C-alpha cells in the first residue's frame, strides 16, 4: 500500500480540530464559568505553541519549493492559507464565547471591567496599585523612524500606543510597553457587596499611560494590544568542541530571536496604526497577521483567580492513596516486592512517587537510583530527592533530556545542580530524544540484590501530575527490571544495543513489534477468530502504522481508538476504515496515558507506553512500552478503558470531516462523565453507574 495514496488527514489540520475541542469546553454551559475562561486560556496557549512550532516548520518548508511537496505531501504555501483561514474562524468563535462568558459572569456577580468602567474609588485604587506595584516593572520603548525598531520578544504581549503632543501642532509618536509577566495578570478590586470586580493589568497600564508620557510632553491618543510569535525550533550547531549543554543553552538564547511567524493585533485598531506597525515589522497581512480582540496572551486566563465561589470552578477530589499503600507501615519498596502497583494520576497522588524516591535516598540498603528526566517542575521535589540521595552516598545516574521543548532552561538548571553534587548526569543520546519515563532502584538486602522499576506514560513532574492522566507501573519483576537496566546501559554506552524479550523499546523494536501484533490480528480475523485492537494515545500520525490499521480493518479486525489530539487516520471511510471507531475525551484533566491492547486470539497482549504513534516516537526517540502481566492490573486497565468508552459526555466522535460531534446519551442511559467515573472506580472498586458498552464500539471480556 503506497503511503501517498492513503486516506490521510494533514496533522496540522487535525491539530486545529483538537484545539476546537478545547474551545468547545469553553462554550459548554455545563462547565463551571471560571473553568470555561481557563479553557479559553488553554486554547490560546495551545495555539501559541502551534504557531511557534508547527506553522514555523511549514514556513521553513516553503523555502524548498517543489521539493517541499515531495517531502511533505502537499504544497506548504497552500497549507498556510488553509491554516490561517481556520485560525481566523476559530478566533471569531473565541471572541464570541468570551463575550458570552462576560455576560454569564455578570449574572454570577463577577465583573471583568476595563479602564472605562471604573468608578471613582476604583480609579483611585488603580492609580495607587499602578504606582506601588506596576510602574517599576514597565519600560516604555519609543519608536523612532531614525532608529532601529525595538526588539519584540516572543510570547510577550505589548501595549502599542499612539501619542500626541500636549502642546498641539499634530506631532505624533508611537511607543511600546511590554505587559509585565512577573506579576499577576489579574487585579482583584475591592469587593462591593456580593459583587466581584477584576481588571487586567493591561487596562491598569492603559488607564495610567498619561502618567508615563506627560513628563515628555505627550498624551495618549489610542492604545492597543499586539503580540508577535516567533519560530521556536532549535538550531543546534555541530561544533564538536562544545558540549551538548553549551549547544542547547546557545540555541535556547537564539530561539528568543527567531523569525516572526504570526502577528496578532486588536481588530479595533485604526488602519493607520496597523499599517505603521506592520511596516516597521517588515510584515504584511499575508504573513499570518491575525485580527484578535482587546487582549492577547490569553493563556494567562489559565490562572484566573478563584474568588472563593465553589460553583464557578471544578470540584477536584482529593487524590487517592493506592489501596496497597494506604495502611502500609513499611517502605514502599517492601510493598512493590510483593505485588505490582499501578498508579493512575491525577486520581492517585503523585506524592507516592516522591515518597518512593525520598525513602530510597535515605534507605541504607539502596545502592543506586537511575532515572530519566524529560520535564521536571521548576522547584522539583523529584530532583531534590535525587540530590539528597547523592549526599547520602547513593550512586545516582540521571539522564536529563536537554531538548524537551520549552523546558530546556529548566532541565539545564537541574542537570547542573545534580552534576554539582556528584550525580552522573547523561545529557541525552546523540541523534535521539529520550522520552521514556523510567526509574530503577537497586538495593542490597541481606546479601541479595533486589531491583524496583518504574515505567510510566507521563513525566516525573508533580505539577503536571495534578492535571494529566497518566499510568505508572511499579514492579519488582526481575525480567522487567533487568531490561530497564539494559535501557540505562544503552544510555550510558550508546553503542551497547541489546535484545529485549519483555520491554518494547524504540527506536529499535517498537515499530516492528506493534506491526507484528497488528499482523497477528489480521491473520486471526481472516481465520474467523476473534480479532480486535484497542489503542489509546495522544496522537496517531505515522503513515505506516495507519496503513497497517487500514489493512486490519479491511480484514475485519475491530479497532477502537481513543485519541486526544491529532488523528490523521480517516474513520468511517468505506473500503478503508469500516471497522474503525475513534473517540476523543477532553475534560477537566488532560488525557495523556498511552495504552495498547491486542486480542491475540484470546491471550490478550496489553501495554502502557511513553510513545504515541508518530514517526518521531517510533524512529527518532527513545521510548519504552511495558507489557502488563499482573491479572488484577490488566482488569483494572480494561475497566478504565471500558468506562472511558461508556462516557456520553465530554466524549467526541472523531470523524472524517473533523466535526467533533459529541457522543450522544442514548434514551434510557444515565449520564456518564468518564473522568469522574474513573475516580469513583479507583476509590471504591466499582462504578457509580452501571456501565454498558456497545460491542460494535468495543470488545473487551
C-alpha positions, 0 to 999 in steps of 0.5 A: 500500500503506497503511503501517498495514496492513503486516506490521510488527514494533514496533522496540522489540520487535525491539530486545529480540530483538537484545539476546537475541542478545547474551545468547545469546553469553553462554550459548554454551559455545563462547565463551571464559568471560571473553568470555561475562561481557563479553557479559553486560556488553554486554547490560546496557549495551545495555539501559541505553541502551534504557531511557534512550532508547527506553522514555523516548520511549514514556513521553513518548508516553503523555502524548498519549493517543489521539493517541499511537496515531495517531502511533505505531501502537499504544497506548504504555501497552500497549507498556510492559507488553509491554516490561517483561514481556520485560525481566523474562524476559530478566533471569531468563535473565541471572541464570541464565547468570551463575550458570552462568558462576560455576560454569564459572569455578570449574572454570577456577580463577577465583573471583568471591567476595563479602564472605562468602567471604573468608578471613582474609588476604583480609579483611585485604587488603580492609580495607587496599585499602578504606582506601588506595584506596576510602574517599576516593572514597565519600560516604555520603548519609543519608536523612532523612524531614525532608529532601529525598531525595538526588539519584540520578544516572543510570547510577550504581549505589548501595549502599542500606543499612539501619542500626541503632543500636549502642546498641539501642532499634530506631532505624533509618536508611537511607543511600546510597553511590554505587559509585565509577566512577573506579576499577576495578570489579574487585579482583584478590586475591592469587593462591593457587596456580593459583587466581584470586580477584576481588571487586567493589568493591561487596562491598569497600564492603559488607564495610567499611560498619561502618567508615563508620557506627560513628563515628555510632553505627550498624551495618549491618543489610542492604545492597543494590544499586539503580540508577535510569535516567533519560530521556536525550533532549535538550531543546534550547531555541530561544533564538536568542541562544545558540549551538548549543554553549551549547544542547547543553552546557545540555541535556547538564547537564539530561539528568543530571536527567531523569525516572526511567524504570526502577528496578532493585533486588536481588530479595533485598531485604526488602519493607520496604526496597523499599517505603521506597525506592520511596516516597521515589522517588515510584515504584511497581512499575508504573513499570518497577521491575525485580527484578535480582540482587546487582549492577547496572551490569553493563556494567562486566563489559565490562572484566573483567580478563584474568588472563593465561589465553589460553583464557578470552578471544578470540584477536584477530589482529593487524590487517592492513596493506592489501596496497597499503600494506604495502611502500609507501615513499611517502605514502599519498596517492601510493598512493590516486592510483593505485588505490582502497583499501578498508579493512575494520576491525577486520581492517585497522588503523585506524592507516592512517587516522591515518597518512593524516591525520598525513602530510597535516598535515605534507605541504607540498603539502596545502592543506586537510583537511575532515572530519566528526566524529560520535564521536571517542575521548576522547584522539583521535589523529584530532583531534590530527592535525587540530590539528597540521595547523592549526599547520602552516598547513593550512586545516582545516574540521571539522564536529563533530556536537554531538548524537551521543548520549552523546558530546556532552561529548566532541565539545564538548571537541574542537570547542573545542580545534580552534576554539582553534587556528584550525580552522573548526569547523561545529557541525552543520546546523540541523534535521539530524544529520550522520552521514556519515563523510567526509574530503577532502584537497586538495593542490597538486602541481606546479601541479595540484590533486589531491583524496583522499576518504574515505567510510566506514560507521563513525566516525573513532574508533580505539577503536571501530575495534578492535571494529566492522566497518566499510568505508572507501573511499579514492579519488582519483576526481575525480567522487567527490571533487568531490561530497564537496566539494559535501557540505562546501559544503552544510555550510558554506552550508546553503542551497547544495543541489546535484545529485549524479550519483555520491554518494547523499546524504540527506536529499535523494536517498537515499530516492528513489534506493534506491526507484528501484533497488528499482523497477528490480528489480521491473520486471526480475523481472516481465520474467523477468530476473534480479532480486535485492537484497542489503542489509546494515545495522544496522537496517531500520525505515522503513515505506516502504522495507519496503513497497517490499521487500514489493512486490519480493518479491511480484514475485519479486525475491530479497532477502537481508538481513543485519541486526544489530539491529532488523528490523521487516520480517516474513520468511517471511510468505506473500503478503508476504515469500516471497522474503525471507531475513534473517540476523543475525551477532553475534560477537566484533566488532560488525557495523556496515558498511552495504552495498547491492547491486542486480542491475540486470539484470546491471550490478550497482549496489553501495554502502557507506553511513553510513545504515541504513534508518530514517526518521531516516537517510533524512529527518532526517540527513545521510548519504552512500552511495558507489557502488563502481566499482573491479572488484577492490573490488566482488569483494572486497565480494561475497566478504565478503558471500558468506562472511558468508552461508556462516557456520553459526555465530554466524549467526541466522535472523531470523524472524517470531516473533523466535526467533533460531534459529541457522543450522544446519551442514548434514551434510557442511559444515565449520564456518564462523565468518564473522568469522574467515573474513573475516580469513583472506580479507583476509590471504591472498586466499582462504578457509580453507574452501571456501565454498558458498552456497545460491542460494535464500539468495543470488545473487551471480556 
